Amino acid sequence: EVQLVESGGGLVQPGGSLRLSCAASGFTLSTYWMSWVRQTSGKGLEWVANIKEDGSEKYYVDSAKGRFTISRDNANNSLYLQMNSLRVEDTGVYYCARGGLDWGPWGQGTLVTVSS
Amino acid sequence: AIRMTQSPSSLSASTGDRVTITCRASQGISNRLAWYQQKPGKAPKLLIYGASSLQSGVPSRFSGSGSGTDFTLTINYLQSEDFATYFCQQCYSYPLTFGGGTKVDIK
């Protein structure tokens, strides 16, 4: 069974950092693009970033450029999102999802709360 | 960025009804459109990709159509488990963008 399990969310102050992780199982991670998508009260569903199978290409939504970094470790079946300079508007549920341009399946999500 | 506009934002329907949800792109996206279903507290689930291709495991009462700027998701013979929120998403160009969602609830 394909499974994606996110972790690393939590409460952080504005300007702080978090590193999200996504553990993949039930499929060969190295053969799929992978993505992070978030759901916020302000913007609804929003694609954040994606990364090619071998990590050689990465794309970001404008609001994440320069602050977030997507990466992967295929040997350890893991996807990551390093988030720096966090803002209140980054608050939401962050999902990892299999695929580059459309996504299935998704993980259960991890909640990120940016608040002072 | 390509703006995706869904209508209606909500609708009430009964089990057995046929439901149609519309999604319009602010510019042509060929057939590069996906539909998702989301239930409260759960992650979105891919229903349709390529505007009309049914994702494996999704019941055949779901169908998608359209090309260019106008797209439709149809649910034939609505079942109790179909009451949820539905989102369209364009995968034509970056940034990848979603519609605002259509909530389908019980009449």
Chai-1 contact restraints between the chains, C-beta under 6 A:
chainA,res_idxA,chainB,res_idxB,connection_type,confidence,min_distance_angstrom,max_distance_angstrom,comment,restraint_id
A,G44,B,G100,contact,1.0,0.0,6.0,A-B,restraint_1
A,L45,B,F87,contact,1.0,0.0,6.0,A-B,restraint_2
A,L45,B,F98,contact,1.0,0.0,6.0,A-B,restraint_3
A,W47,B,L96,contact,1.0,0.0,6.0,A-B,restraint_4
A,Y59,B,Y94,contact,1.0,0.0,6.0,A-B,restraint_5
A,V61,B,P95,contact,1.0,0.0,6.0,A-B,restraint_6
A,Y95,B,A43,contact,1.0,0.0,6.0,A-B,restraint_7
A,L101,B,C91,contact,1.0,0.0,6.0,A-B,restraint_8
A,D102,B,A34,contact,1.0,0.0,6.0,A-B,restraint_9
A,D102,B,Y49,contact,1.0,0.0,6.0,A-B,restraint_10
A,D102,B,C91,contact,1.0,0.0,6.0,A-B,restraint_11
A,G104,B,L46,contact,1.0,0.0,6.0,A-B,restraint_12
A,G104,B,Q55,contact,1.0,0.0,6.0,A-B,restraint_13
A,W106,B,A43,contact,1.0,0.0,6.0,A-B,restraint_14
A,W106,B,P44,contact,1.0,0.0,6.0,A-B,restraint_15
A,Q108,B,A43,contact,1.0,0.0,6.0,A-B,restraint_16
A,G109,B,A43,contact,1.0,0.0,6.0,A-B,restraint_17
